[in-house]
Amino acid sequence: MKVAILGRSFIALEAALRFHAHGAAITWFNHEDEIYPNEAFDINWKEATSELGEKFLSKEFTHLNYAEWMATYFKPIEELLKKEGQRVKPFSVVSITKRYLAPKEEIPGKSRFHDLFRLIYEVDPKDFINEQKEVDQALYERLNEEVVHSLQTKIEMYEDVDLVIDCRHSTIPKSLNITGRALGEKRIKEGYLLYGKEALEKSLGDKKDLREVAIVGSDALGALMMLNFSEWLDDPRTRLFIVSYEETPFKKFLETAKPEVAQRIQNFFEKAQAEFQAATETFVKKLREWQSLDDFVQVKIPRPAEPIPRLVFFMAHNASAIDQLIDNKRVFLTLETSDFRQSKIQAENNLLELKTIGVDCVLVANGFKDQESFLDENEVGFFRINPCDLLTQNHWQNDMGELNDIENNIFKLFSPAESH
């Protein structure tokens, strides 16, 4: 049984361990940039270990942060798998197809499983040459300098397997508009409209030149980015806009979030609301004092300005367009409401169907899309685990449960090398 496992996630490692133990021939494609820096989470990565992994390493673990898990669990298992004859390839898979069968083509009297899967992957020539140095020293020595210099672009190779288990994170950021591309989205200057990992890095970095920022989306990544603006929002000159089609901020995410994460978000909201409430009370007091003045005095003294929240929610809104003036670094985000959604917070923002806000940058957290494949989702022998977000409850257990189901389904197609 030849199995291809895709992804650098914890569950991909566990899948490689499982099927190695079952005697399968594994090719593990584990090239994958992390979606966002896992060091940002205070999570016990001991949960990302297993009895099988500890037995494989002859070592037990207690509390691990992400760096410790990578150094003492992930990488040692990766190296041991290589030593025991499994193929670990740090290359990016760009296509998953059947070897000969067209999508949905049927073979009379046979299952589509009769044909193999073909995976095309990209190889950086430098990585390939270095790999040959380890695998075939004689071949490496025959590669003269001219050949090495001729390989300046990535090359594509393929591998055919019986089964595919895709454990890759979805890493392609979705658009600014939750329903698809927003008007003008591709024309914004670099650095003013950021997605996914780049957006998170902006929220983690230097914010001294930022005064007004919009976060579009209310998934786990959006929650993390919002929390990264906590100290920044202490500056009374700053304002943070949260834009989402959801009627309540982060409603879906909070239903599955870890309790400590949900509490941090609640504290963030309460702090912003308390500040706005205090500003409102001060405004009301000053307004009454101003109103008590004689008319001839009022004309000399400006009416007190009504406070605007510095944490502004445009819930039940879609970001439908974005623009940037040639002589202005700020970007202008057009927001629209619909007749079938109503904001459950700061409902006054629903009064206008169309409005535009100007900000220093827009950070998009509308989620991620899966890598493209050319297979039907019900393709026999093709399995997908989209790893759960680290901020959600029971994410390790959920992923392991999916792997257990896949394992059971595979054993209906194949028998393990040894009975168990």
C-alpha positions in Angstrom: 0.0 0.0 0.0 1.5 3.3 -1.2 0.2 6.3 0.7 0.9 10.0 0.1 0.4 12.2 3.2 0.3 16.0 2.6 1.0 18.7 5.1 3.2 19.8 7.9 0.5 19.8 10.5 0.4 17.8 13.7 -2.2 15.5 12.3 -0.1 14.8 9.2 2.8 13.7 11.4 0.4 11.4 13.3 -0.9 10.0 10.0 2.7 9.3 8.9 3.3 7.5 12.2 0.1 5.5 12.0 0.6 4.2 8.5 4.3 3.5 9.0 3.3 1.3 11.9 0.9 -0.5 9.6 3.7 -1.3 7.1 2.6 1.1 4.4 5.1 2.7 2.0 4.8 6.4 2.8 5.6 9.5 0.9 5.2 12.5 3.2 5.1 15.8 1.4 5.6 18.1 4.4 6.4 21.4 2.7 4.1 24.0 4.1 4.5 27.5 5.5 2.7 27.9 8.8 -0.5 29.9 8.5 0.6 32.1 11.4 3.3 32.0 14.1 2.3 29.3 16.5 4.6 30.9 19.1 1.8 33.5 19.5 -0.3 30.9 21.4 0.1 29.9 25.0 -0.9 26.3 24.3 0.4 23.0 25.7 1.7 21.2 22.7 1.9 18.0 24.7 -1.6 17.4 23.4 -0.1 17.1 19.9 1.9 14.0 21.0 0.6 10.5 21.1 1.5 7.2 22.7 2.6 5.9 19.4 4.9 8.9 18.9 6.4 8.6 22.4 6.9 4.9 21.9 8.6 5.5 18.6 11.0 8.0 20.3 11.3 6.0 23.5 10.5 9.2 25.3 7.7 10.7 27.4 6.7 14.4 27.4 4.9 16.7 29.8 4.4 20.4 28.9 5.7 21.6 25.6 5.5 24.9 23.8 5.5 25.0 20.0 9.3 25.4 19.6 10.0 22.5 22.1 7.4 20.3 20.3 9.1 20.9 16.9 12.6 20.3 18.3 12.0 17.3 20.5 9.0 15.6 18.9 8.2 16.6 15.3 11.7 16.7 13.8 13.1 13.6 15.6 10.1 11.6 14.3 10.6 13.0 10.9 14.3 11.9 10.9 13.5 8.5 12.3 10.9 7.9 9.5 13.6 8.7 7.0 16.0 6.3 8.6 13.4 3.5 8.5 13.0 3.9 4.8 10.0 6.2 4.5 10.2 9.1 2.0 9.9 12.5 3.5 9.8 15.2 0.8 9.9 18.9 1.8 8.2 19.8 -1.5 5.0 21.6 -2.4 2.3 19.5 -4.2 0.6 21.6 -6.9 -1.7 19.0 -8.5 -3.6 15.9 -7.3 -5.4 13.9 -10.1 -6.0 10.3 -11.1 -3.2 9.0 -13.3 -5.4 8.3 -16.3 -9.1 8.8 -15.4 -10.9 12.0 -16.2 -13.0 13.5 -13.4 -16.2 11.5 -12.9 -15.2 9.0 -15.6 -16.4 5.5 -14.9 -14.8 2.2 -15.8 -17.3 -0.5 -16.7 -17.3 -3.2 -14.0 -14.6 -1.5 -12.0 -14.2 1.2 -9.3 -12.3 4.4 -10.0 -9.9 3.1 -7.3 -8.6 0.8 -10.1 -6.5 3.7 -11.2 -3.7 5.3 -9.2 -3.4 8.9 -8.0 -0.8 11.1 -9.6 0.7 13.9 -7.5 2.8 16.6 -9.2 5.1 18.5 -7.0 7.6 21.4 -7.3 11.2 20.9 -6.6 13.7 23.7 -6.1 16.8 22.6 -8.0 19.0 23.6 -5.1 17.0 21.3 -2.7 17.0 18.5 -5.3 20.8 18.7 -5.8 21.4 18.7 -2.0 19.1 15.7 -1.7 21.1 13.9 -4.3 24.2 14.6 -2.2 22.7 12.7 0.7 21.0 9.9 -1.4 23.4 9.3 -4.2 26.9 10.8 -3.7 28.2 9.4 -7.0 25.4 11.1 -8.9 26.0 14.4 -7.1 29.6 14.4 -8.0 28.7 13.9 -11.7 26.6 17.1 -11.6 29.1 19.6 -13.0 28.9 23.3 -12.4 27.3 24.0 -15.8 24.4 21.7 -15.0 23.9 23.2 -11.6 23.7 26.7 -13.0 21.3 25.7 -15.7 18.7 24.8 -13.1 17.5 28.3 -12.1 13.8 27.7 -12.0 11.6 25.2 -10.1 11.1 21.9 -11.8 8.1 19.6 -11.6 8.1 15.9 -10.8 5.4 13.4 -10.1 4.7 10.4 -8.0 1.9 7.8 -8.3 0.3 6.3 -5.2 -2.7 4.2 -4.1 -4.1 6.6 -1.4 -3.9 10.3 -0.6 -4.4 11.8 2.8 -4.4 15.6 2.5 -3.7 17.1 6.0 -2.7 20.6 4.7 -4.0 23.7 6.3 -6.1 25.9 4.0 -3.6 28.6 3.2 -5.0 30.6 0.3 -6.6 33.8 1.9 -10.2 34.6 0.9 -11.2 38.0 -0.6 -12.0 41.2 1.2 -15.6 40.7 0.3 -17.0 37.5 1.9 -19.0 36.7 -1.2 -16.1 37.1 -3.6 -13.7 39.8 -4.9 -14.4 43.4 -3.8 -14.4 46.2 -6.3 -10.9 47.7 -6.6 -9.3 45.1 -4.5 -6.4 44.4 -6.8 -5.4 48.1 -7.2 -4.4 48.9 -3.6 -0.7 49.7 -3.0 1.4 47.1 -1.3 1.2 47.3 2.5 -2.2 48.9 2.8 -4.4 45.8 2.2 -3.1 42.6 3.8 -4.4 39.1 4.1 -3.9 36.0 6.3 -0.4 35.6 7.7 0.8 39.0 6.4 -2.2 40.6 8.1 -1.3 38.9 11.4 2.3 39.9 11.1 1.2 43.5 10.7 -0.9 43.3 13.9 2.1 41.9 15.7 4.5 44.5 14.4 5.2 48.1 14.9 2.0 50.2 14.9 3.4 53.6 15.7 2.3 55.1 12.3 -1.2 53.6 12.5 -4.1 55.6 13.8 -7.1 53.9 12.3 -7.3 50.3 11.2 -10.0 48.0 9.9 -10.1 44.3 10.5 -12.5 42.6 8.0 -13.7 39.2 9.2 -14.5 37.6 12.5 -12.9 34.2 12.5 -10.2 32.9 14.8 -7.5 34.8 13.0 -9.5 38.0 13.1 -9.9 37.5 16.9 -6.2 37.1 17.4 -5.4 40.2 15.3 -8.0 42.2 17.3 -6.4 41.2 20.6 -3.0 42.2 19.2 -4.3 45.8 19.1 -5.1 45.8 22.8 -2.2 48.0 23.9 -2.3 50.1 20.7 -5.9 50.9 21.5 -4.9 52.4 24.8 -3.7 55.4 22.9 -6.8 57.8 22.7 -5.8 58.9 19.2 -6.5 55.4 17.7 -9.6 53.7 16.4 -10.2 50.1 15.4 -13.0 49.0 13.1 -14.3 45.4 13.0 -16.3 44.6 9.9 -18.2 41.3 9.4 -21.3 39.8 7.9 -22.1 38.3 11.3 -24.7 40.1 13.3 -22.8 39.5 16.6 -19.0 40.0 16.8 -17.2 36.7 16.5 -20.4 34.7 17.2 -19.5 31.5 15.3 -15.9 31.5 16.6 -16.8 32.0 20.2 -19.1 29.0 20.1 -16.0 26.8 19.7 -13.2 29.0 21.2 -11.1 27.9 24.1 -12.5 29.4 27.3 -9.4 31.4 28.0 -9.5 32.9 24.5 -13.2 33.8 24.8 -12.5 35.5 28.2 -9.8 37.6 26.7 -12.1 38.7 23.9 -14.9 39.5 26.4 -12.4 41.5 28.6 -11.3 43.5 25.4 -14.9 44.3 24.6 -15.8 45.3 28.2 -12.7 47.6 28.5 -13.6 49.4 25.2 -17.3 49.7 26.3 -16.3 51.1 29.7 -14.2 53.7 28.1 -17.0 54.8 25.7 -19.5 54.8 28.6 -17.2 57.1 30.6 -16.8 59.4 27.6 -20.5 59.5 27.1 -21.2 60.4 30.7 -18.7 63.2 30.4 -20.3 64.4 27.2 -23.8 64.4 28.7 -22.5 66.4 31.7 -20.8 69.0 29.5 -23.8 69.2 27.1 -26.1 70.0 30.0 -23.7 72.7 31.2 -23.6 74.1 27.7 -27.3 74.0 27.3 -27.8 75.9 30.6 -25.8 78.8 29.3 -27.5 81.9 28.0 -27.9 82.1 24.2 -25.4 84.9 23.8 -22.8 82.8 25.6 -23.6 79.6 23.7 -22.7 81.3 20.4 -19.2 81.9 21.7 -18.6 78.4 23.1 -18.7 75.4 20.7 -21.2 72.7 21.5 -19.5 69.7 23.1 -18.6 67.0 20.5 -20.5 63.7 20.9 -18.0 60.9 21.5 -17.4 58.1 18.9 -16.5 54.6 20.1 -12.8 53.8 19.4 -13.8 50.2 18.9 -16.3 50.4 16.1 -18.4 47.5 14.9 -19.9 47.3 11.5 -21.7 44.0 12.0 -24.0 42.6 9.3 -22.0 44.5 6.7 -20.1 43.4 3.6 -17.0 45.2 2.4 -17.9 45.6 -1.2 -15.3 48.0 -2.5 -11.9 49.6 -1.6 -10.1 52.6 -3.1 -7.0 54.7 -2.6 -6.5 58.2 -3.8 -3.3 58.9 -5.7 -2.1 61.7 -3.4 -3.4 60.0 -0.2 -1.9 57.0 1.6 -5.1 56.1 3.4 -7.5 53.6 1.9 -11.3 54.0 1.8 -13.5 51.0 2.5 -17.0 50.9 1.2 -19.5 49.0 3.4 -23.0 47.8 2.6 -25.8 46.4 4.7 -28.6 44.0 3.5 -32.3 43.8 4.3 -31.9 40.3 5.8 -29.2 41.1 8.4 -29.3 43.5 11.4 -26.3 44.3 13.7 -26.9 43.2 17.3 -24.3 45.7 18.5 -23.9 49.4 17.7 -27.1 49.1 15.7 -26.9 52.8 14.8 -24.4 51.8 12.1 -27.2 50.1 10.2 -29.0 53.3 9.5 -27.1 53.9 6.2 -27.2 51.2 3.6 -23.9 52.4 2.2 -21.0 54.1 3.9 -17.3 54.7 3.5 -14.6 54.7 6.1 -11.0 55.9 5.7 -8.3 53.9 7.5 -4.5 53.6 7.4 -4.7 49.9 6.5 -7.1 47.0 6.1 -6.4 43.5 7.5 -8.5 40.7 6.0 -9.5 37.7 8.1 -12.2 36.1 6.1 -10.7 32.6 6.4 -8.7 30.5 3.9 -9.5 28.3 0.9 -8.2 24.8 0.2 -5.5 24.1 -2.3 -6.8 23.3 -5.7 -7.2 19.6 -6.6 -8.9 18.1 -9.6 -10.8 15.4 -7.7 -14.4 15.0 -6.7 -14.9 15.2 -3.0 -16.2 11.7 -2.9 -13.2 10.2 -4.8 -12.5 6.7 -3.4 -9.0 6.6 -1.8 -8.7 10.4 -1.4 -9.2 11.7 2.2 -8.9 15.2 3.5 -8.4 16.5 7.1 -8.5 20.3 7.3 -6.8 20.8 10.7 -8.9 22.6 13.3 -7.9 26.1 14.4 -5.6 26.1 17.4 -7.8 28.5 19.3 -10.8 26.2 19.3 -11.8 23.7 22.0 -10.9 20.0 21.5 -9.0 20.7 18.2 -6.5 17.9 18.8 -9.2 15.4 19.6 -11.3 16.5 16.6 -8.4 16.0 14.2 -7.5 12.6 15.7 -11.2 11.5 15.4 -11.1 12.3 11.7 -7.9 10.3 11.3 -9.4 7.4 13.1 -12.4 7.5 10.7 -10.0 7.6 7.7 -8.0 4.7 9.1 -11.1 2.6 9.4 -12.2 3.4 5.9 -8.8 2.6 4.4 -8.8 -0.8 6.1 -12.0 -1.5 4.1 -9.8 -1.1 1.0 -6.6 -2.7 2.2 -5.5 -5.1 4.9 -2.7 -3.9 7.2 0.7 -5.6 6.9 0.2 -7.3 10.3 -3.1 -8.1 12.0 -3.9 -5.9 14.9 
